[in-house]
């Protein structure tokens, strides 16, 4: 389950201003997409359509760029972005079980965001904290050497 697209006059105006200042500059699509994602937090089809119309670039081309580059997201991210390391060291030490527990506790699948926009869940490859395996992060906070039973207590810190 995820939250739907919400636009505001302020966000819409910011995006239109960026499109307007960029439309005469060749090769500005990546810049506009980056700025749009900073404004909205992700690049839903509604935002892609605004960019398509504003820059006079086919929507299919914009979608192709958005889905090609890993830094762009088609889904909203939560206030708290949880990322579970599934690299070899973490996986061997049970990070898959941490991921299962997070999915259960948050009622989420990987790549989704809670309806209230508070949490999003991702799986990633090695984050370079192998000595702390298994590891997951919540924004910049790193949690390591933990098991599934530790997950509810960790999440409680962020649920207020």
Protein Blocks (a to p, Z undefined) as FASTA:
>chain_A
ZZdddddfklmmmmmmmmmmmmmpghilmmmmmmmmmmnopacfklmmmmmmmnopafkl
mmmmmmmpmkbcfbdcdfbdcdddfbfklmmnopmmmmmmmmmmnopaehiacfklmacc
dddddehiammpccddehjbccehiafklmmmmmmmmmZZ
